[in-house]
């Protein structure tokens, strides 16, 4: 995930606004990071082929 950044404070605030707390917030942040990594990998694959 090199080069990827996530505004953790902003994402945490958004998760809390949606009513997430505790583990639910951590799971949401993890899902966002995984999605960012997968999107980045897909873009890199598209650039090399």
Short mmCIF file of the C-alpha atoms (twelve columns), coordinates in Angstrom:
data_MODEL
# 
_entry.id   MODEL 
# 
loop_
_atom_site.group_PDB 
_atom_site.id 
_atom_site.type_symbol 
_atom_site.label_atom_id 
_atom_site.label_alt_id 
_atom_site.label_comp_id 
_atom_site.label_asym_id 
_atom_site.label_seq_id 
_atom_site.Cartn_x 
_atom_site.Cartn_y 
_atom_site.Cartn_z 
_atom_site.pdbx_PDB_model_num 
ATOM 1  C CA . UNK A 1  0.000   0.000  0.000   1 
ATOM 2  C CA . UNK A 2  2.913   2.284  -0.575  1 
ATOM 3  C CA . UNK A 3  1.866   5.734  -1.630  1 
ATOM 4  C CA . UNK A 4  -1.704  5.349  -0.407  1 
ATOM 5  C CA . UNK A 5  -2.947  7.725  2.218   1 
ATOM 6  C CA . UNK A 6  -6.128  7.704  4.202   1 
ATOM 7  C CA . UNK A 7  -7.345  10.667 6.193   1 
ATOM 8  C CA . UNK A 8  -7.835  8.504  9.262   1 
ATOM 9  C CA . UNK A 9  -9.311  11.290 11.369  1 
ATOM 10 C CA . UNK A 10 -11.756 12.200 8.621   1 
ATOM 11 C CA . UNK A 11 -12.688 8.575  7.975   1 
ATOM 12 C CA . UNK A 12 -13.184 7.997  11.687  1 
ATOM 13 C CA . UNK A 13 -15.421 11.050 11.939  1 
ATOM 14 C CA . UNK A 14 -17.451 9.861  8.936   1 
ATOM 15 C CA . UNK A 15 -17.801 6.393  10.445  1 
ATOM 16 C CA . UNK A 16 -19.031 7.865  13.710  1 
ATOM 17 C CA . UNK A 17 -21.500 10.086 11.863  1 
ATOM 18 C CA . UNK A 18 -22.884 6.918  10.277  1 
ATOM 19 C CA . UNK A 19 -23.351 5.487  13.761  1 
ATOM 20 C CA . UNK A 20 -20.377 3.104  13.821  1 
ATOM 21 C CA . UNK A 21 -18.443 2.696  17.047  1 
ATOM 22 C CA . UNK A 22 -15.768 0.427  18.492  1 
ATOM 23 C CA . UNK A 23 -15.017 -2.603 16.355  1 
ATOM 24 C CA . UNK A 24 -17.472 -1.491 13.674  1 
ATOM 25 C CA . UNK A 25 -15.422 1.650  13.116  1 
ATOM 26 C CA . UNK A 26 -12.198 -0.352 12.905  1 
ATOM 27 C CA . UNK A 27 -13.789 -2.743 10.401  1 
ATOM 28 C CA . UNK A 28 -15.010 0.153  8.268   1 
ATOM 29 C CA . UNK A 29 -11.571 1.786  8.218   1 
ATOM 30 C CA . UNK A 30 -9.974  -1.567 7.319   1 
ATOM 31 C CA . UNK A 31 -12.454 -2.068 4.483   1 
ATOM 32 C CA . UNK A 32 -11.666 1.393  3.128   1 
ATOM 33 C CA . UNK A 33 -7.914  0.696  3.220   1 
ATOM 34 C CA . UNK A 34 -8.351  -2.692 1.523   1 
ATOM 35 C CA . UNK A 35 -10.497 -1.090 -1.166  1 
ATOM 36 C CA . UNK A 36 -7.877  1.605  -1.733  1 
ATOM 37 C CA . UNK A 37 -5.149  -1.031 -2.056  1 
ATOM 38 C CA . UNK A 38 -7.186  -3.133 -4.487  1 
ATOM 39 C CA . UNK A 39 -8.020  -0.097 -6.590  1 
ATOM 40 C CA . UNK A 40 -4.377  0.924  -6.697  1 
ATOM 41 C CA . UNK A 41 -3.318  -2.584 -7.726  1 
ATOM 42 C CA . UNK A 42 -5.955  -2.662 -10.469 1 
ATOM 43 C CA . UNK A 43 -4.779  0.689  -11.837 1 
ATOM 44 C CA . UNK A 44 -1.157  -0.503 -11.849 1 
ATOM 45 C CA . UNK A 45 -2.169  -3.657 -13.733 1 
ATOM 46 C CA . UNK A 46 -3.984  -1.529 -16.300 1 
ATOM 47 C CA . UNK A 47 -0.926  0.667  -16.826 1 
ATOM 48 C CA . UNK A 48 1.435   -2.239 -17.505 1 
ATOM 49 C CA . UNK A 49 -0.771  -4.208 -19.924 1 
# 
